[in-house]
Amino acid sequence: MSARRTKAMMLKEARHILRDPRSLTMALAVPLMLLLLFGVALSLDVDRVPTLVYDADHSPQSRDLIRQFGGSRFFEIRGYTDGYAAIERGIDRGDILVGIAVPPDYSRHIAAGEHADVQVLIDGSDSNTASIVLGYVESLMRNYSFTLRRDAMNLHGVSLAPPIDARLRVWYNSSLQSRNYIVPGLIAVILMIIAALLTSLTIAREWEMGTMEQLLSTPLRPAEMVLGKMLAFFVVGVIDTAIAVLVGVFVFHVPFRGSVWFLAVSSCIFLWGALFWGIFISAAVKSQLMAYQLSLITSFLPAFLLSGLVYAIEYMPKPIQVVTYLIPARYFINLLKGIFLKGVGLEVLWLELLFLIAYAAIVFVLATRKLTQKLA
């Protein structure tokens, strides 16, 4: 392999990129647009749940219970009603997600120290959201019941000490904001998409424009062509990475606790693999349209659905979990979460980095062989 010929191939591709300012602008602007769009729109936080209250007791005890819901950041009391019909209509129309019904004998049972029933109606059409809201309700009611029990025993002159004093501390994402988890993952997905799309049209374009015959007349080897084209787009990918990281830190305020140099090295390795994958697709087909469609399908869908960004891998079916080991975005997302949120480095994330290195090397070999077969 000749460094001089590889450099010449890189300069040729760089000139082509600079001669097309619209495509270059799109390559730099699309990652920013996607990150802003997904970062704002895609949120796994469930809070300020719209709630409607039916208080049939109208007592201080029932109002105190309702204040527990109203004082929580997870519930937003939208109003009060005098029957179940309004709650049913609100859930049917999607105006509310939760309905709270306090029976007329609630205060009497509380005053007597007896078991008191409260009905909470939850819209289960979205099972994931409903299960999260159900957890909120159970936690709130459990804490409130313990408070009532403690107050009742203190009222009768008996002090009650809790059997367990649990003091919780959440590491790495103490505010429990899904944005801190999603934005680093979005960086990986967006870079995978952009990198694959950038290089997926390069060799296919050479065939359609008829310039591949000119390249064949040169002593340029397939490996030098693949590496040269990758290096030209690698510069664009590095700029996209820098933009995405800066937006994540300064716009979405995602905490950054790790090493900048480790982030740079791991991002470069991931970009190499993604860019080589686009070249492999471009070498496999001679149509730019087909190359574009294949790169989109093989980069966006696996990176978004099978990387663990949106759906937890441990809850996927076993065969799908096996497939996720072939998705490079899975390892890069783990790297980004570790670098951004946990501040860990190579001593913890060496295995993920090793997988990315292996992926980049394998795809480079595949792209070179596929181009050799096409040129034969």
VOGU-3710 file (C-alpha; in Angstrom, 3 decimals, decimal comma):
1> msarrtkamm> 0,000/0,000/0,000  1,366/3,370/-1,040  0,831/6,381/1,208  1,322/8,692/-1,777  -1,447/7,076/-3,817  -3,744/6,983/-0,771  -3,126/10,693/-0,202  -3,857/11,435/-3,854  -7,157/9,548/-3,596  -8,030/11,466/-0,431
11> lkearhilrd> -7,269/14,835/-2,076  -9,351/13,917/-5,117  -12,343/13,056/-2,934  -11,815/16,175/-0,803  -11,940/18,374/-3,912  -15,182/16,712/-4,927  -16,647/17,439/-1,475  -15,583/21,102/-1,620  -16,992/21,503/-5,150  -20,429/20,577/-3,816
21> prsltmalav> -21,059/23,158/-1,054  -24,739/22,245/-0,733  -23,979/18,623/0,110  -21,226/19,721/2,481  -23,582/22,122/4,224  -26,190/19,392/4,560  -23,596/16,963/5,920  -22,721/19,467/8,638  -26,222/20,785/9,315  -28,203/17,526/9,342
31> plmllllfgv> -26,530/16,118/12,490  -27,235/19,365/14,325  -30,867/19,373/13,180  -31,393/15,718/14,080  -29,823/16,103/17,503  -31,911/19,177/18,317  -35,080/17,555/17,001  -34,678/14,185/18,703  -33,156/15,672/21,836  -36,220/17,844/22,390
41> alsldvdrvp> -38,925/15,518/21,073  -37,669/12,149/22,322  -38,110/11,973/26,074  -38,718/8,989/28,335  -39,625/11,143/31,321  -43,171/10,682/32,607  -44,136/13,646/34,775  -46,936/16,194/35,132  -49,435/13,433/34,381  -52,859/15,041/33,735
51> tlvydadhsp> -55,159/13,962/36,571  -58,866/14,451/37,318  -60,242/14,082/40,871  -63,637/12,854/42,061  -63,865/13,610/45,781  -67,110/12,155/47,164  -66,031/12,645/50,791  -65,239/16,375/50,870  -63,382/16,059/54,162  -60,050/17,393/55,441
61> qsrdlirqfg> -58,655/13,876/55,176  -59,645/13,507/51,510  -58,305/16,984/50,687  -55,026/16,078/52,360  -54,794/12,978/50,198  -55,433/15,001/47,061  -52,752/17,494/48,106  -50,254/14,618/48,092  -50,924/14,140/44,395  -51,025/17,845/43,632
71> gsrffeirgy> -47,737/18,454/45,451  -45,903/15,771/43,496  -44,105/16,752/40,303  -45,388/13,589/38,689  -49,076/14,576/38,768  -50,927/17,666/37,590  -54,474/18,109/38,901  -56,517/19,320/35,938  -59,765/19,706/37,847  -62,469/18,184/40,005
81> tdgyaaierg> -65,662/16,398/39,047  -68,755/15,060/40,765  -68,889/11,609/39,176  -67,178/8,859/37,236  -68,657/9,937/33,896  -66,273/12,901/33,522  -63,272/10,706/34,316  -64,361/8,174/31,714  -64,881/10,864/29,090  -61,505/12,443/29,878
91> idrgdilvgi> -59,652/9,148/29,499  -61,553/8,290/26,302  -60,657/11,643/24,752  -57,074/11,512/25,930  -57,457/14,671/28,022  -56,350/12,936/31,209  -54,279/9,894/32,039  -55,276/9,338/35,674  -58,537/9,617/37,575  -58,672/9,595/41,391
101> avppdysrhi> -61,942/8,633/43,094  -62,252/9,106/46,875  -65,309/7,263/48,348  -67,742/9,070/50,694  -66,705/7,002/53,741  -62,964/7,625/53,342  -62,573/10,001/56,335  -64,647/7,746/58,603  -62,368/4,784/57,945  -59,265/6,935/58,432
111> aagehadvqv> -60,539/8,335/61,743  -61,331/4,820/62,985  -57,885/3,551/61,980  -59,455/1,129/59,516  -58,545/0,194/55,996  -59,682/2,925/53,578  -60,090/2,370/49,850  -59,158/4,892/47,160  -59,702/4,121/43,496  -57,132/5,245/40,925
121> lidgsdsnta> -58,074/4,813/37,258  -55,207/4,800/34,750  -55,368/4,866/30,954  -53,592/1,665/29,945  -53,635/2,210/26,171  -49,918/2,995/26,455  -48,762/0,115/28,620  -45,256/1,470/29,218  -46,466/4,869/30,423  -49,243/3,254/32,444
131> sivlgyvesl> -46,807/0,974/34,268  -44,584/3,951/35,145  -47,567/5,953/36,420  -48,735/2,934/38,407  -45,346/2,843/40,099  -45,676/6,533/40,963  -49,117/5,956/42,491  -48,008/2,943/44,523  -44,964/4,782/45,874  -46,979/7,875/46,812
141> mrnysftlrr> -49,745/5,871/48,499  -47,249/3,708/50,375  -45,428/6,738/51,773  -48,681/8,496/52,644  -50,074/5,392/54,373  -46,934/5,151/56,470  -47,306/8,819/57,443  -50,928/8,280/58,483  -49,991/5,219/60,527  -47,189/7,074/62,274
151> damnlhgvsl> -49,423/10,065/63,055  -52,163/7,800/64,407  -49,801/6,001/66,759  -48,265/9,275/67,926  -51,766/10,574/68,593  -52,326/7,708/71,014  -49,034/8,350/72,800  -47,035/5,623/71,130  -43,892/6,572/69,240  -43,259/4,711/66,032
161> appidarlrv> -39,804/4,303/64,589  -39,583/2,968/61,048  -38,089/-0,553/60,934  -35,842/0,434/58,023  -34,387/3,871/57,390  -33,684/3,749/53,662  -31,658/6,670/52,369  -31,489/6,572/48,592  -28,787/8,065/46,456  -28,808/7,947/42,668
171> wynsslqsrn> -25,371/7,953/41,085  -24,395/9,546/37,765  -27,878/10,905/36,906  -29,218/12,158/40,203  -31,974/14,224/38,565  -33,223/11,088/36,732  -33,643/13,050/33,505  -33,913/10,868/30,440  -32,245/13,611/28,388  -28,903/12,824/30,054
181> yivpgliavi> -29,249/9,236/28,829  -30,815/9,874/25,421  -28,567/12,641/24,068  -25,293/10,628/24,235  -27,101/7,739/22,583  -28,439/10,052/19,880  -24,886/11,173/19,129  -23,965/7,564/18,337  -27,049/6,947/16,195  -26,704/10,199/14,240
191> lmiiaallts> -23,008/9,669/13,558  -23,729/6,139/12,341  -26,368/7,435/9,939  -24,380/10,398/8,626  -21,124/8,486/8,245  -22,759/5,642/6,331  -24,697/8,034/4,090  -21,634/10,165/3,340  -19,576/7,317/1,926  -22,335/5,087/0,536
201> ltiarewemg> -22,514/7,124/-2,677  -18,804/7,512/-3,410  -17,948/4,408/-5,455  -21,471/4,083/-6,877  -21,114/7,664/-8,133  -17,858/6,743/-9,859  -19,651/3,976/-11,771  -22,624/6,170/-12,748  -20,429/9,102/-13,853  -18,088/6,845/-15,808
211> tmeqllstpl> -14,981/7,931/-13,890  -14,275/4,468/-12,522  -12,585/3,522/-15,804  -10,159/6,410/-15,323  -9,314/5,154/-11,838  -8,783/1,656/-13,195  -6,139/2,986/-15,575  -4,081/4,199/-12,612  -1,895/2,018/-10,368  -4,334/2,705/-7,518
221> rpaemvlgkm> -5,132/-0,415/-5,492  -8,573/-1,217/-3,970  -7,303/-0,842/-0,398  -5,817/2,560/-1,240  -9,057/3,665/-2,867  -11,119/2,583/0,150  -8,756/4,213/2,644  -8,393/7,416/0,629  -12,129/7,914/0,247  -12,662/7,200/3,937
231> laffvvgvid> -10,064/9,752/5,036  -11,667/12,507/2,980  -15,036/12,028/4,634  -13,419/11,352/7,991  -12,680/15,064/8,356  -16,369/15,853/7,848  -17,280/13,168/10,370  -14,927/14,638/12,972  -16,558/18,050/12,553  -20,000/16,451/12,919
241> taiavlvgvf> -18,831/14,701/16,097  -17,523/17,932/17,578  -20,801/19,713/16,790  -22,877/16,926/18,343  -20,789/16,792/21,524  -20,840/20,585/21,964  -24,611/20,691/21,479  -25,078/17,881/23,989  -22,956/19,603/26,636  -23,843/23,281/26,154
251> vfhvpfrgsv> -27,399/23,127/24,768  -28,852/20,086/26,543  -26,526/20,440/29,555  -25,592/16,763/29,650  -22,869/16,317/32,290  -19,446/15,450/30,919  -17,263/13,715/33,514  -14,817/11,701/31,435  -11,708/12,247/29,355  -11,889/14,349/26,204
261> wflavsscif> -9,029/12,394/24,680  -10,684/9,028/25,314  -13,890/10,381/23,767  -11,927/11,597/20,732  -10,163/8,268/20,208  -13,299/6,138/20,607  -15,296/8,474/18,322  -12,624/8,240/15,620  -12,634/4,441/15,754  -16,419/4,366/15,565
271> lwgalfwgif> -16,346/6,777/12,605  -13,849/4,578/10,784  -16,152/1,586/11,049  -19,240/3,540/9,993  -17,452/5,147/7,030  -16,002/1,813/5,889  -19,498/0,321/6,084  -20,806/3,006/3,724  -17,948/2,304/1,297  -18,692/-1,425/1,473
281> isaavksqlm> -22,307/-0,769/0,475  -21,166/1,579/-2,292  -18,811/-1,089/-3,597  -21,506/-3,757/-3,482  -23,973/-1,889/-5,718  -23,477/0,378/-8,736  -26,582/2,533/-8,225  -26,471/5,600/-5,994  -30,174/5,225/-5,199  -29,761/1,615/-4,113
291> ayqlslitsf> -26,654/2,481/-2,100  -28,517/5,301/-0,341  -31,462/3,065/0,541  -29,258/0,221/1,779  -27,130/2,526/3,908  -30,218/4,057/5,492  -31,770/0,683/6,285  -28,585/-0,909/7,601  -27,463/2,091/9,664  -30,501/3,930/11,018
301> lpafllsglv> -32,859/1,087/11,908  -30,355/-1,182/13,714  -28,683/1,765/15,469  -31,991/3,203/16,635  -33,894/0,024/17,510  -31,250/-2,533/18,497  -28,595/-0,467/20,244  -30,389/-0,113/23,568  -31,120/3,578/23,046  -34,913/3,339/23,153
311> yaieympkpi> -35,581/-0,276/24,130  -33,636/-2,064/26,857  -31,693/-4,954/25,345  -32,194/-7,210/28,377  -35,965/-7,168/27,770  -35,713/-8,135/24,098  -36,270/-11,730/22,953  -33,155/-13,872/23,219  -32,574/-14,193/19,440  -32,768/-10,407/19,084
321> qvvtylipar> -30,347/-9,956/21,976  -27,844/-12,102/20,081  -28,278/-9,902/16,988  -27,554/-6,749/19,001  -23,983/-7,917/19,531  -23,418/-7,197/15,831  -24,570/-3,578/16,118  -21,579/-1,230/16,581  -23,808/1,560/17,917  -24,511/-0,615/20,963
331> yfinllkgif> -20,859/-0,481/22,033  -20,415/3,183/21,200  -23,505/4,120/23,237  -22,037/2,266/26,210  -18,809/4,177/25,695  -20,578/7,529/25,514  -22,666/6,846/28,622  -19,567/5,798/30,515  -17,576/8,845/29,398  -20,345/11,430/29,782
341> lkgvglevlw> -22,204/10,276/32,881  -19,815/8,023/34,816  -16,448/9,507/33,963  -14,877/6,071/33,450  -12,128/5,328/30,960  -10,219/2,569/29,249  -9,901/0,490/32,427  -13,668/-0,112/32,336  -14,606/0,361/28,674  -11,728/-1,510/27,027
351> lellfliaya> -13,972/-4,322/25,794  -16,364/-1,949/23,982  -13,401/-0,184/22,381  -11,943/-3,520/21,316  -15,215/-4,475/19,619  -15,242/-1,178/17,696  -11,653/-1,713/16,553  -12,514/-5,236/15,387  -15,611/-3,956/13,584  -13,666/-1,236/11,744
361> aivfvlatrk> -10,973/-3,718/10,690  -13,470/-6,339/9,491  -15,536/-3,863/7,487  -12,358/-2,421/5,910  -11,354/-5,897/4,738  -14,860/-6,601/3,431  -15,002/-3,308/1,531  -11,574/-3,925/-0,002  -12,477/-7,440/-1,105  -15,825/-6,363/-2,520
371> ltqkla> -14,168/-3,591/-4,525  -11,510/-6,036/-5,750  -14,266/-8,372/-6,997  -16,037/-5,505/-8,760  -12,844/-4,359/-10,461  -11,829/-7,868/-11,506
//
